[in-house]
Amino acid sequence: MSAFPDNFLWGGALAANQVEGAWNVDGKGPSVADVATYKPDLDPTEYAAHHTVSSATVRAALADADDTYYPKRRGIDFYHRWNADLDLFAELGFKTLRVSIAWSRLFPTGEESEPNEAGVRFYEQLFAKMTELGIEPLVTLSHYEMPAALALKYNGWVDRRVVGYFETFSRACFERFGPWVKLWLTFNEIDSIIRHPFTTAGILPDLCGDGGVEQACYQALHHQFLGSALAASACRELIPGSQVGCMLTKLTTYPRTCHPDDVLATLEKNLQNHFFADVQVRGAYPALTLRSLERRGVTIDTQDGDAAILKAGTVDFVSFSYYMSMTESVDPDAERTPGNTVLGVKNPYLPSTEWGWQIDPVGLRTSLIELYDRYGLPLFIVENGMGAVDELTADGKIHDPYRIAYFRAHLEQMGEAIDRGVELMGYTSWAPIDLISASTSQLSKRYGFIYVDADDMGRGTYDRYRKDSFAWYQKVIASNGADLA
């Protein structure tokens, strides 16, 4: 008997900027993702330094019409292949598919009052076909793809006017796609604004002024909290029966040792991670966070009515990504290892992927129990997976037992958490099909159950091939998680 409930939503997760391509087609404007460059040799420990951008580099990138070194401009051509790709997802047995809406496909500069109808038609067709196939859309409003024009003109979310532009975009999405979409997420990994401010919020360091990037990040974050709350309230107003969730990078961290200083450092790190969901679940800033910001000299400019907006726009469920756990230590010489654009102290008890991400299935169970106990809301795992180098054989096969082993171990721990009493709505793997990597813009870092025949430079047929893991995940879904063999 399966531990998973009968209505469990099995599926996969995509982001528009990593799959759609067609970056300048049918009226779409450029987004912050369209200026992200290919970084194949990037040392993950130096990601933040290499991720620095300026208004000058953004303008230079936008003046370059070539997509060779801007892989997110071409994605995996989902914009033209979505119909056949949805058929493959239906063949897998998907109950849900997480996608995002490219803001600049609907509002090219972000400042328009009415959406681009060609962009609207694309998503209407996508959601209608998903519904026809019995695949429930789970839609993210903002997934690292805000209009580049808003970054250059307003320094992204630092300017409060962007809240209004986002509300216009959100309401257009609810009004036009509400007939098909009942499950929504506001911001993907909203906590990532501290790790990559430009990707998440369009923040350009040279436009930040005397307060610096940290001050700009927390001001922009406050505006995103307001945008999320306004979107949640609008969604419930415009789409009866809808549900809105927040989305957190779950950075579960253990003490490297039982030394009290390591334990305290770990507590602080976990509290910082939870803060981003705390505001969206509880509708207010935690007192400890406010004190921490005060001690660091960070001030947030608020207006009358902000507290009421946050309180009225809390979320219905908590979603999160989980790829790995980390440890923390006050030892400055402790060996560090990369993760989802973060660094943590290496755990000697865990294996690692080819990109150094440590594999910790038990950490997923820990995360589920911790989040459910903290918030008491339904949970949704909306990203989990491993990047690996896959080989396409001469007969069109891809043998990936390492991927099957990774997912099996994590799904087993999910079942244990459900048996423990955790209310889990669903699971969307990252990603069901190979796509462009968020950090290094590689395609050779492959996540999918479906292989895309293209290389990092965009050369290839873009034909799709089922990997061995495709048949395995198909069986898992058909058995509702009972058969993981």
N, C-alpha and C positions, 0 to 999 in steps of 0.2 A: 504494500500500500504506500502511495506517495505521500510525503510530508507536505507537498505543495497543495494549496487550496485549488478547488475545481476551476475557479475563475482567474487563476494566475496568468499574468500577461507575459508570455515568452516572446522575445524578439531580438532586435538589434538596434544600434544607434549610429546615426550619421550626422555630419554637420555640412551645411550648404557650401561653406568656403573650402571644404576638403574634397568634395565630390562633384559639385555641379559643373564647374568650368563655365564656359560661355560668359566670361567676365564683362564683356562689352557688347553683348547681344540683346536685341529686343528692348533697348532703352535702359538696360542696367547701368548704374553708375559704379565707379570704382569704390572698393571698400578697403579697410585697413589690411585685410588679408591679401589683397591684390598687389601690395607692395612688399610682401614677405618674400625674402630671397632664399634660394637653395643653399643649404649649409651642410654639405655631406660630411665634412671632416671636423665638424664642431666638437670640441671637447665638452661633454655635458656639464662639467664643473665650471665652465666659463660661459654658459648659456646666457646669463643675465648681461654680461659685458658685451657680448656679440649682438644682443637683442636691442641695444641702444639705437634709437632712431632720432632724427631731427626733422624739422619742417623742410630743410633743404634736401635731405635724402628722400623724403616722401615725394616732394615735387619732382625730383629727378626721376624717381621710379615711375611716376605717373606720366612723365614725358616720354618714357620708353614703351613703345607699343608691343614689343616682343615679349613672348611668354616663356622663353627658354629657361631663364633663371628665376622665374616667378611661377613655380609649379601650381600654386593654388588658383592661378588664372585659368588653368585648363582642367584641374581636378582629374576625375576619371570619366569625364564627359557624361555624367549622370543627367545633365540637362537634356541631352538628346537620346539617352538610353534608358530613361527611368521606367518606361513601360516594360521592357524585357527584364530589367532588374527587379521590378516588383513581382514579376512572375516567378523569378528565382526565389525571392523571399517567401512567396506563397507556397512554393514547393517545399521549402524548409518547414512550413507549418506555422509561420509567424502569427501570433495573436496581436502583436503591436509592432510598430516601427517608429523609432524616435528620429525626427528630422528637425532641421531648423529653417527659418525663413530668412533669406538674405535681405536685410533691411534696404540696401541700395538697389535691389531688384524692384522693390515696390516704390521707394522714394529715393531717386538717384542721388540727390544731394542731402537728403534728410529734411529739407525745409519746405518741400512741396505740400500743398494743402490736400491734394487728391492723389491716390496711388496710380502708378503706371499700370494700365490695363493689361499689357502684355505679360507683365510679371504676375498679376493677379490670376490670369488665365492659366499660367504654368502650374501654380499651386492648386488651383481649383481642379484641374485635371488630375494632378497627383493625388489629392485627397479623395476625389471621387473614385479613382481606380482602387486605392487602398481599401475604401469602404466596400466596394464591389467584391474584393478578394477576401473580405472578412478580417482585414488588418486594421486595428484601431490606431489612428495617428496620435502620437505623443509629440507635441510641437514646442520647440524652444524658440522664444522670441529673439533672444540676443545670444549668439554663439560666436564671438570673436569676428564679427563681420559688420561693424557699424560703417556708415558712409565715410569715406576718407575726407570728404568736404567738411564734415563737422569737426574732424580732428584739426584740420588746417585753420578753419575760421574761428573755432571756439575753444581750442585745446580740449576737444572731446567733452567728456562728462564733467570736467571741471566747471564749466559754465552752466548755470542753472537752466538756461533756456533749452538745453538739450532734453531736460525732463519733459517739457511740453512737446518737443518733436517726437520723443519716444511714445508719449501718450497718444499722439495722433496716429503713429504707426501701429501701436497695439490695438487701438480701437478699430482701425481699418482691417486688421487681421481678424479680430473677433467678428466684425460685421460681415466680412466676405467669406470667411472659412468656418464660421460657427456651425453651419449645417452639417459639417463632417467632423469637426474637431471639438472634443469635450475635455481633453487632458492637455494642459499647458504647463510649461516651465518658463520662468521669466528670464533669468540670466544664467548662462552656463558658468559653473565654477566661479561664482561672484568673488570669492576670496582671491582669485588669481590676479586681481588688479594690483596687488602688492608685488607679485613676481614679474608680471609683464604688463606694465601700465598702458602701453600703446595698443597692444593686441586686444586687451580687455576693455579699455575705456578711451582709446584715442588720445592719450596724454603724450605730449611732446615736451621733453625736458627743457628745450630752449625757450618754451613759452610759459614756463612755470613761475618765473619771477623770483622774488626774494624768498618766498616760503619754501622753495625747493620741491622736489618730486614727492617726498613723503607727505607734505602738507597737501599737495595737489591730489594725491591718491585718496586720502581720507575725505577730502571735500567731494571728489568725484564719486566715491563710494556712497556717501550720504545721498547724493543725487540719484544714484542707482537704486538705493533702498527706497527712495520716494517713487522712482519710476516703477519698481516692482510692485509696491503697494497700490499705486494708482492703477496699474494693469490688472492686479488681482481683483480690485473692486469693480473695475469696468467689465472684466470677464464675467463675473457673477451677475452683473446687471444685464449684459447683452446676450449671454448664453446660459439659459436655465439648465441646471443639472451639471454644469461644468465644474472642474476641479483644477486648482492652480497649485503648483509646487515650487519650492526653491530648489537650488542645485548647488551642492557643496563638493569641493575636492576633499575627500576624506583622507586626511593625513594622520592616520593612527600612529602614535609614537610611543615607544617604550623607553624606560630608563636604560641606559647602556650598562649601568651597574646599580647596585643597591645603595651606593653612596648618597646620603641625603641631598647633596648639591645636584647630583644627576636627576634625582627624583623631582626636586623642585623645578629644575630647568625643563623637565618633561611636562610637568603640570602646566607651566606657563605656555608651552608650545601647544598643548592640546586645548587650553582655554582660548588661545588666540584663534585656533582653527574653528572652534565651535561658535565664536562670536558672530561670524557672518550668517550662520543659520539662526542664532538666537534672536537677532533683530527681526528677521522675517517670520519667525514662528511666534514670538512673544510680542512683537510690535513695539519694542523699546530697546534702547542701548543698555547692555549690562553695566552695572555700576563699576565693576572692576576694569572694564574696557575704558570707560570715561576717565577713570583715574589714571590709567596707563597713558592715555593720550595727553592728558594734562601734564604729567611728569615729563613727557617727551617734547612738550612745547607745541603740540599739534592742536589747532583750534578749528572747529567746524562751524561754518557760518550757517545758521538755521533761520527760519522765518516762522512767524506765528502760524500755527496750523500744521506744522510738520509732524508734531507728535501725534496729532489726531489722524493724519494720513497714514502714518505707520501702524497705528493701532487698528484702524479700520481695514487695512489691506494685508492682514496676515494670511499665511498660506494654509492649504488644506492637507498637504503631505510634504514629506521631506525626501528629496532624491539626492543621490550622490554618486560620484565616481570613486572606484576603489581599484587601484592597481598594485599597491605595495604598502608595507608598513616601513617605519624607520625607527631608529633609536636616537637618543639625545645624550650628550655628555658635555660637561664643562671642560673636559680635557682638550686643550687646543690642538693636540697632536693626534687626536682620534681620527682614524681613517674615515673619509666620507665617500658616499656613493650617490649617483644621480637617481632621480625618479621623474615624476611628471612635472618637469621644469622646476624641481626643488632638489635640495641636497639634504641628506641625513647621514648620521653616523652609521657605518656599515654594521649589520648584524651578522656575527660569525656563524649563526645557526641556520642561516637561510641561503638557498641557491640564488643565482641571479640570471637574468636574461642576457642576450648578446649586447644589450644597451645598458647593462648594469642595474636594471630595476630588480629589486629583490622580490622573490616569490613567497608569499605568506598567506596561504588560504585560511589558516586559523585566524589571522588578523581580520578577515572579512566577517567571520562570526563575531569576533570581539566588537567590531565596528557596529554591526547590526544591533547587538544587545545594548551597547552603550548609547546609541542614538535613540533607540526605542524607549529606553529607560529615561533618557533626558527629556524627550519631547512628547512621548505618548501619542504620536501621530503615525499614520501609516507610512511605511518607507518604500522606496523604489530605487533599485540599483540600476542606474541608467548608463553606466560605463564600467566595463571590466574586461580585460583582455591582455594579450601579450604581443609585442612586436617581434618578428623574427624574419630571417632570410629564408625564403621558400624557393624550391627548385622545381621548375616546370620540366617534366621529362619529355622525351621525344614522342611518347604516345599520349601526351596531353594529361598526365597525372601529376598530382602534387601530394606527396606523402608527408603528413605533418603530425606524427604521433605526439610530439612535444606540446602542440596546441591542445590536443584532446586531453592530455594528462593535466595541463594547466586548468582547463575549464572543469574537468571532472572533479578535481580537488576542491575548487571553489564552490561548485554547486553542492557538493556533499556538505560543506560547512554552512551553506545557506539553509539546507534542509534541517541541519542541527539547530540553527537559530530559530527557524519556524517552529520546530518541535518544542523549543524552549519557551515559546509564547510570543515571538516577534511577529507583528502584522506586516507582511511583505506583499506589496501589490504586484510586483513584476520584476523582470530582469531583462535588460537590453544589453547584449554584448557590444563591446567596442573592438572591432566594427564587423558587421557581417560580410563586408566586401572590402578588399584592399582599397586604401585611399591615401591621400597626401598627408604625411605626418605633420602634426601641429607645430612642433618645435623646429625640426630641421628641414621641413618641406621635402622629405624623401618619399618615394613610393616603394623603394626597396625595403623599407621597414614595414613589413606586411602584417596585418591584423586579421584578415578576413577568413571566412569559410569559403569565399569565392575569390579566385585568383584573377587579377586584371593584367593582361598581357601588355605591359608597358614598362619602360625603365624610368630612371630618375630624370632623364632629359626629355621625356615625353615620346620616345621612340617606341613603336610597337603597334599592334593591331587593335589594342584595347578590347579584344575578345575576352569573354568571361569563361572560366573553367572551375568546376567544382573540385574542391580539395577533399581529402579523406575525411576531414573534420566536418564537412558538409553533411555527409550521411550520418555521422555520429550525432550531430546536433539535431538533425531531423528526427532521429530516433528518440532523443531526450524529450523533445517537445511532444511527440506523439504519445509518449508514456507519461506525460506531465511530470517529468523528473524522476520517475520510478526506476527507469533503466538507464544507468550511467556506465554500463559495462563497455 
